[in-house]
Amino acid sequence: MITGAHIIIYSSNPDADRAFFPDVLEFPHVDVGGGWLIFGLPPAEIALHPSDENGKHEFYLMCDDVERVAVALKANNLACSAIHEERWGRLIEATLPGGGKLGIYQPKHERPPIRD
């Protein structure tokens, strides 16, 4: 029934952010015309949290080694926060070239099986 997820990150400098995903994070991509890139993602998971309001969503990338990711970001002159230890993972907040923020974490929680 569901074949995937399409995530949109809004940016005031999309060209700089579009370069970040293949150049720094090494995400594969296709150009669907005019430099409009769509990136392939690694396996994903979804969680539902309680809230007093509907329509609020968050997006995080996950990694195996958050310290290594932080080093790679800094080597590419990108800012990131210090590592925050949470019950559920080790989290950094990366600043994209366009100025937006992106959470990246190393999960401590069990991961679900990959859906085919």
URFENKA-V830058 format. One record per residue. N is the residue number from 0. RES is the residue in one small letter. PHI is phi in degrees with one decimal (none if undefined). PSI is psi in whole degrees, -180 to 180 (NA if undefined). OMEGA is omega in degrees with one decimal (NA if undefined). Layout:
n->(N:N)
res->(RES:RES)
phi->(PHI:PHI)
psi->(PSI:PSI)
omega->(OMEGA:OMEGA)
This chain:
n->(0:1:2:3:4:5:6:7:8:9:10:11:12:13:14:15:16:17:18:19:20:21:22:23:24:25:26:27:28:29:30:31:32:33:34:35:36:37:38:39:40:41:42:43:44:45:46:47:48:49:50:51:52:53:54:55:56:57:58:59:60:61:62:63:64:65:66:67:68:69:70:71:72:73:74:75:76:77:78:79:80:81:82:83:84:85:86:87:88:89:90:91:92:93:94:95:96:97:98:99:100:101:102:103:104:105:106:107:108:109:110:111:112:113:114:115)
res->(m:i:t:g:a:h:i:i:i:y:s:s:n:p:d:a:d:r:a:f:f:p:d:v:l:e:f:p:h:v:d:v:g:g:g:w:l:i:f:g:l:p:p:a:e:i:a:l:h:p:s:d:e:n:g:k:h:e:f:y:l:m:c:d:d:v:e:r:v:a:v:a:l:k:a:n:n:l:a:c:s:a:i:h:e:e:r:w:g:r:l:i:e:a:t:l:p:g:g:g:k:l:g:i:y:q:p:k:h:e:r:p:p:i:r:d)
phi->(none:-95.5:-108.1:170.8:-133.0:-119.0:-109.7:-115.1:-111.1:-84.8:-146.6:-80.6:-139.1:-63.0:-63.7:-65.5:-70.0:-64.7:-73.1:-62.0:-64.8:-80.8:-75.3:-100.7:-87.5:60.9:-78.8:-69.0:-154.3:-126.0:-99.0:-92.1:124.6:65.3:80.2:-80.8:-95.9:-120.8:-102.0:-78.0:-111.5:-70.6:-51.7:-125.8:-141.1:-134.4:-128.8:-115.1:-112.2:-69.6:-157.1:-80.3:-132.4:-97.0:86.1:-95.1:-134.2:-128.3:-132.7:-130.8:-92.5:-113.5:-145.4:-88.4:-147.1:-66.1:-64.5:-64.8:-64.6:-60.5:-62.5:-63.3:-61.9:-64.8:-65.4:-100.8:59.3:-111.0:-80.2:-148.7:-72.2:-65.9:-73.0:-103.4:-85.5:-116.4:-58.4:-96.0:172.2:-102.5:-117.5:-125.0:-117.1:-89.8:-98.0:-69.2:-55.5:-78.6:101.7:-71.8:-107.4:-138.8:-79.1:-133.4:-139.6:-100.5:-67.8:-102.7:-83.0:-63.9:-101.1:-73.3:-65.1:-74.3:-85.9:-81.8)
psi->(-62:132:-8:-171:144:118:137:128:120:143:144:-10:71:-31:-43:-42:-34:-32:-32:-43:-45:-35:-40:-49:-10:39:133:156:166:148:115:13:132:27:9:104:141:129:141:142:155:175:149:166:163:141:150:122:149:148:153:-10:151:164:4:129:152:153:128:146:150:153:168:-23:94:-30:-41:-39:-44:-42:-44:-41:-48:-34:-23:21:35:138:146:154:170:161:129:125:118:163:-35:-11:175:118:139:159:113:144:117:159:-32:-3:-13:164:145:121:136:129:155:108:144:-14:161:143:139:161:154:131:132:NA)
omega->(177.8:-177.1:-179.4:178.1:176.2:-176.4:179.6:172.9:178.6:-174.9:172.9:176.2:-175.1:179.5:178.4:179.8:176.5:177.1:-177.9:-173.9:176.1:-174.3:-176.2:-177.4:177.5:176.9:173.5:-177.9:170.8:174.2:-177.6:175.5:175.3:-179.2:178.6:-174.0:171.5:-173.3:171.8:-179.6:170.5:177.9:-176.1:173.7:-179.8:177.2:178.8:-178.6:177.3:179.2:175.3:179.8:176.5:174.5:177.0:-178.7:176.3:-179.6:176.4:166.1:177.8:-179.3:176.8:-175.2:-175.2:177.7:178.9:178.1:179.4:177.9:179.8:178.3:-178.8:177.6:177.9:177.6:177.4:-179.1:170.3:-178.5:169.4:178.4:176.2:176.5:176.8:177.4:-173.2:-180.0:176.3:-166.3:165.9:173.2:-179.8:174.1:179.3:178.7:178.9:177.1:179.1:179.9:-180.0:177.3:177.0:-178.9:175.0:-173.9:170.6:-177.9:175.8:179.8:178.1:175.9:178.6:178.8:177.3:NA)
